[in-house]
Amino acid sequence: MQIHKIKKIISDGLGKNNPVFYQILGICSTLAVTNVLKNTLVMCLGLIFTTALSSMTVSFMRKHIPTRVRMMVEVLIIAVYVIIVDLVLKAYAPDISRQLGPYVGLIITNCIVMGRAEGFALSNPPGESFLDGIFSGVGYSYVLLTIAFIRELMGSGKIWGIQVLGDWWTNWSIMVMAPGGFFMLAIFIWIVKGYIIKDKEVKKA
């Protein structure tokens, strides 16, 4: 694997082609799980695991998958890894599994996972596809973890379930509700695309 290809995969996943603030994919998770930091971390780890291994598996099989059924095969591969994540959570973290409810299973329908399988794994070797899956997942994760940190702090005065803000703080109830997730995501995208990415493009020009 060439060094410049590795650097491109990493930079695309973390910044230039970030699945959340650049492609606007996988945003349903923002509504579902980012009101609690612990749950968000578990969801992010599950997605990284699924994206990396499903992309690698699709890449291994890409020359043997008939074109007319490729999406069905990809969904089946993704579902296998999601079921593994779900079973592990039920066995070793039952409380978190109950809190996340059906959202772990919905990783199957996450556009990021299918998008990397379709857009990258079908035309690249397994090693690069595995790396692409990891960094696409990491790019997704740091956005959601940032949002979850702010939402839990402002919504309940806690971080990781530990009270960090005193009695002087009035909890913003909207931050732990669904609108708070979209509100924070919109601000994050606005800051990144309106200032950080824009400034870099202006400097290049």
N, C-alpha and C positions, 0 to 999 in steps of 0.2 A: 504494500500500500504506500503510495507516494505521500511525502510530507505535505506538499501543497494541497493535495486532495483532502487530507485529514484536517488541515487548518480551515479549508473552505467548509467542510461539513460542520465543524465546531462553530465557526462564525455564523453560518446560516442558521443553525439551530438556536443559538443564544441571542442573535441580534438581527442580522440582515434579512433573514427569512423566518423570524420567530413565529411559531404557529398561532400565538394568541394576539399580540399587538400588531403584527404585520399581515398575517393571513386571516385574522379574526376567526379562528377555529377553536373548538373545544370550550366555548364560553358558557355552555350549560352548567359545567362544573362550578363556575363562579357563583351561580345562583344556588347550587345544591349543597356544597360542603364548606365554603370558605367562611362560615360564621364561627368555626372552631378550628384553631390552628392544628391540633393533634389529628383531627379527622382529615384535614387538608393534606397533611404530610403523608398519611397512609394512602390516600387516594393518588397522590403524586407518585409515590413509590410503586404502586400498583400499575399506574399508566406507563412509567418508565420501563418496568419489567415487561409489560405486554407489548409495548411499541418496539422495544429492542429485539425481543425474541421472535415476535411475529414477522417483523421485517426481515430478519435473518432467515427464518424458515421459508418465507415467500421467495426470497432470493435463491435459496438452495433449490427450490422446486420450479423456478420461473420458466425453465426450458421444457418442463413436462406438463405445465398447466394449460389445458385447451383455452384459447382466447374467449370462447363463448361462455365459459363457466368460471372464469378467473375470479370474479367478484364473490361468487358463492364459496369458492375454495378459500379465498382470503378471509371471509367472515368466519368460516369454520375454524381456520387456524387461529384467528384472534380469539374466538370463543373458548377454545381449549385453554389458552393461557389465562383468560379472565376467570374461568372456572377454577383453575389452580389457585389464583389469588384469592378468590372467594372462599374456597375450602380452607386455605391456610389461615385466613382471618377468622373464620368460624371456629377453627381448632385452637388457635393461640391468642386471639384477641376478640373474644365473643362480644364484649361490650361495645367495642368500636364497630364491629360487624353489624350489630343491631342498630347503632346510631346511623351508620351509613345506609342501611336498608338496601333498597334496590339500586342505589347509585353505583355500587361496584359492578354489578351486572351491566349497567349502561355504558361501561368502558367499551363494550363491543361496538356500540354505535358512535363512539367518539370519532369525529372527523379527522383528528390528528392521526390516529392509528391507521385508519383506512387510507388516508391521504399519503402517508409515508410508504405504505405498501404499494399503492398504485403509482405514486409519483417518483419513487426512488428505488425501492427494492426490486421491482420488475425489470429494471434496466441496469442494475449494478451488482457487483459480487457480494457474497454474504458478509465478509468482514466490514466493508464500507456500509452496508445496510444496517448491520448491528450498531455501528458507531452512530450512524444517522438517527436510528431509533432512540439511542440513549440521549443524544444532545437535543433532539426535538422534544423528548420528554422532560429534560432538564430545563429547556427554554420555557416550556409550559409551566413547570413546577415553580420556578422562582417568581413568576408573575402571580400565580395563585397564592403562594406562601406570603408574599408581600401584602396582598389584599387581605388574606386571612388574619395576619398579624394586626393590621389596622382595624379590621372589623371586630375582632374579639376584644381588643384593647378598648376601643371606643364604645362598643355595644354592651360589654359586661364589666369593664375595668380589670379584666384578667388576661394573662398570657399563659398558655399551656395549662389552664385551669387554676392558676395561682393568682390570687388577688394582688395586683400591683398598684392600683390607684385607690386612694383612701376615700373616706366618707365625703370629702369635698367634691368628688367627681359625680356628676349626674349621668347615668348610662343613656346613651343614644339608642333607644329601642329599635329605630329603623335600621341600624347597622347590622343587627342580627336577623333581620327580615330579608326577604328576597329582593326588594328594591335596593337595599344597601349594597348587595353584591354587584348589581348592574351599575349603580352609581359609582362605586369605587373602580370598577373595570373601565368605565368611561373616562374617569379622571386619569387613570394610569395610561391608557392609550393616548389621550390628549397630550399628556406631558411628554411621553416618549416620541410620538410621531410629530407633535407640534413644535418641540424644542430640541430634543436630543438628536433624532434622525435628521430633522430639518437643518440644524446647525452643521452637522457633518456634511450634508449635501452641499450647503452653501460654501463651506471651506474647500471642498473638492473642486467646485466650479471656479 
